[in-house]
């Protein structure tokens, strides 16, 4: 009886194919997909009921695989979200560190400039006082020209020393700032390397799941 049913269903499938609408200029025809699949399943079931049971097992296996794939995709998504969160947090920390460094750099530079200007201003005031004192003394001395020239020479020497001191102070401050910026750059570079490692790890995990999908 099963054999007769198989031939009957096969004839029905052949009839479905023969009556299918043909595509012009080709040997291809269009059939109802659901009807064709249903006939094939009925033929398999009629030929051997165990094949139908095996098909159900295969379908269940496919469901398990799809469920596992879904869970893998969820795990990948969670890992990507976690990695993105770490990247965002690291970027925020790096930005905050850079802003703090810029603020400290500006404050330190302003203080150094203020101190250097104070040194120069004090030297100028002292030089001016010396010149004025020398002029006052010169008025009382016979050799006014000699006294004034000596005072101006001393004042000029004082100004040069003050300028040298201010220049040295600026140079020292610049070295300290450069050292600070190098330390900050090294810290940021280390954090970026960590982020790259995280990204490579996530990419490797994603490639692993893609390889599983391809299998």
Secondary structure as GFF3:
##gff-version 3
##sequence-region A 1 215
A	DSSP	alpha_helix	2	18	.	.	.	ID=ss1
A	DSSP	beta_strand	21	22	.	.	.	ID=ss2
A	DSSP	beta_strand	29	30	.	.	.	ID=ss3
A	DSSP	alpha_helix	33	47	.	.	.	ID=ss4
A	DSSP	alpha_helix	49	140	.	.	.	ID=ss5
A	DSSP	alpha_helix	144	214	.	.	.	ID=ss6
###
